[in-house]
Amino acid sequence: MRIAAVALCLALPLAALAQGTASGLFQAMDSNGDGRVSETEYVAYMSQGFYRLDRNHDGILEPDELPGGRGKAVTLQQWQNDLRKEFRKLDRHHHGYLTEQELMQPPQ
């Protein structure tokens, strides 16, 4: 499973419970409240999934910490690099930030 997919699976249910709407997820990611989600905000928000999975807090997700208990070990840097790639796919207008519409559409 791709890292970003795991991150999204972990983040969306929590945001949905806390916020109740897609708009709420966008607002949760938009930490400075400027109406758009920067790459930095996206990576920071989505990295929360890594921190929740990293039970021993060593900065590496070992196979037993991954959903399903298998797969290759993943470092925080690898996780965040994958999130940056996903951000660029979501940023369809290539303006360096995500709109609510871009965030809610599947990456291309």
Secondary structure, DSSP 8 states (H G I E B T S, - for coil): --HHHHHHHHHHHHHHHHH-SHHHHHHHH-TT-SSSEEHHHHHHHHTHHHHHH-TT-SSEE-GGGSGGG-S--EEHHHHHHHHHHHHHHH-TT-SSEE-HHHHHS---
